[in-house]
Amino acid sequence: YGGNIEQVPRLSTGILELDLAIGGGFPYGRITEIFGPESAGKTNLVLGGIREAQRADPKMKQVFLDVEGTWDPIWAALWGIDVSRVFVIRPDFAEQTSDAMQLFITADDVNFIAVDSLGAMSPKGEVEDDSTKQHYGGAAKPIKRMTQKTVTELNRRRNAGVPAPVVIWINQTRANFDAGLYGNPEKTTGGNSPKFAYSLRLRAYSANIIDTKISKTLPVQKDVSILVKKHKVPVTALAVKYKLTVQPYKDLQIGEVDSWHTVENILKSQGVLTQLPKGKGWSMYGEDYKVLKDIRQKFRD
């Protein structure tokens, strides 16, 4: 980017490749939407954000609005999360989700709030009515109100110079039967109104990577692709790929990404990592190494 652009405070995602692509991480005081099909790695992205939020400030708390009822404290702990510092709220209705968002976004000891997910939010009237009654677009209204309240409070805190939390909303994709032959075949829950409030929209895809020596059915890693569908904050790329570890594999723990190749390319481009004459090895910061493997191990350590 050229010119003068506001530098928005960021929280690292815990994934170097993604941080580089989206300008440093999830923006504080803004709404980020992560959407995609099932098993795309959306919740895992949020777990990585919670872990980094705890590392960023050990005194702060994090909030997980578990609309789907899928919060797994054991899996979260494997990600390196201190689950005792996470407020897990399970709303019954969409209206309760909106109220909880309004409550925690005004708290001074919360630096991360996530909703999982907008697609599972149902208004009270829709849940309590019998199944013969038809409801169309019922979730859009409470989601719109939640969006308006959230944006208003985030703006108020920024204008007052008060730190605001990272806000991430997970959403689900739906088939858009009105798209016709050439329209977009997918849509997200909540209508079009909330999209204008998002400062960052990330579309997640993933595919399983299976090592048959370990398991013929369970993946060891996820081949994740992230597309930046919208950004009101500076970014440096609109697409990024990485391999996320989902069970211990090749010295990598759950939630880790081997970012050495990315670091290696950066060091070479900046002239920090250079090859010694006649292929005798590599030099970095005045220290010589026989092979890149030695530098990689030092980087991981």
PyMOL commands that set and color helices and strands:
alter all, ss='L'
color gray80, all
select helices_A, chain A and resi 16-21+42-56+73-78+83-85+94-105+118-120+124-128+140-159+193-197+260-269+277-279+292-300
alter helices_A, ss='H'
color red, helices_A
select strands_A, chain A and resi 10-11+26-27+31-36+61-66+86-89+110-116+166-175+186-188+200-209+221-231+239-245+273-275+282-284+287-289
alter strands_A, ss='S'
color yellow, strands_A
deselect
rebuild
show_as cartoon
